[in-house]
Amino acid sequence: MPRVPKPKRHHLALSMLPQPDDTTCGPTCLHAVYRYWDERVTLDEVIASVPRLETGGTLGVLLGIDALKRGYRVEIVTYNLQVFDPTWFAGGPVDLVAKLEAQAAAKTSQKLRFACRAYVEFLQLGGILRTAVLSGSLIRKHLNRDVPILTGLSSTWLYQAMREYGPNDDDDDVRGAPSGHFVVLSGYDRKEREVHIHDPLQANPHSSTRRYSINIDRVMNAILLGVLTYDANLLMIEPSGN
């Protein structure tokens, strides 16, 4: 049987509204994925249904929970070593709910405890959680199935921007801390080694249209560095039985 050639490029027909404020990138990306699957829901409705952290923004797992409650199949590929120990995925069956509950009881960070409880709910609702080596082939595998990838990553690295400080997220290369962000990976070009991104942030430094292609290595580094803001994940949402 002749080998089927691998596609050199692939782009999904996805559209995205701009995020209304600095903390709604996650729900805005989720809304774009819902619209891609022809879900009739407004951006305001999605923003209202996704829990928000006390410090602003949200977590990828909370976006996944919202999708599960709407009947979607949701898979998270995680690289978040702040929440997950690699040995939990290394071999035989592990009760992830029990591990997360034990970790929440053993550690004092309120954000970590909140994240653990959210992942417990995600699993109990039927969400799929795993880890895998992050690679171009992994990203292309999902995009070739016409499934967009919602990802929580480091905007500081993606944009090569100054770190941010204070309640207004002012640029400050000395006192600042790295910032997180959500975007949707919606295509790729193998020859150029680029990933196509839909970005909800109007003021992003790459494109005023909020759509751009960028080197895949920078994107993968940004995804892994999302661990600093409790994300570092790939979130695949699709209709059940797709």
C-alpha positions, 0 to 999 in steps of 0.5 A: 500500500502506498504511503500517504504523504504528510500534509505540508500545511493545514489551517482550520477555519476558526474565528475569534473575537478580541478579549474584552479586558486583560483577564478574559483571554481564556473564555475568549479562546473557549468561545472561539472553539465553541463557535468553531463547533457551531455552538450557539453561545455569546462571548458574554455567556462564556465569560459569565460561566467560567470561574475567575481567579481572585488574582484575575484570569482563569486556569485551563482546567476550568475552561475544560470543566465548562466544556465538559458540562456542555457535553463535549469530549475534553482532553488535557495534555499537561506539563504542569509540574507544580500540580502533577508528579511525572511518576503519576503517568509513568507506568501502571494505573494511578488514582489521580483523584486520590493523588490530587486530594492528598496533595491539596491536603499536604501543601499550603498554597491556596492556588495549588489547592484550588488547582487540585480541586479543579482537576478533581472535578475535571476527572470526575466529569469524565475529562481525559488527562495525560502527559506526552512529550511536547513535539511538532508531531503531537501538535500536528496530530490534533490539527490534522484531525481538525481539532483546534488546540487551546493552550495556556502558555507564557505570553512573556516568552511568546511575545519576548516581552518585558515581565510585568509588575503590580496591579496594573501589570506595568512593564518592569524588567527588574521587579516584574514577574512572567505573565500567562496567556491563552491562545488557540493553535489553529494550523501549521506550516511544516516547511516554514516550521511555523504554527498558526495562532489565533490570539484574543489580545488586540495589543499583541506585538505580532499582528493587529488582526490577532492571527499570525504564524510563529516559529514552532520552537518558540511556541513549544517553549512558551507552552512549557514555561506556562508552568510558571502560571499554573498552565503549561497544557494543551486543551482539546475540545471536540463534540462527543463521538467526533 
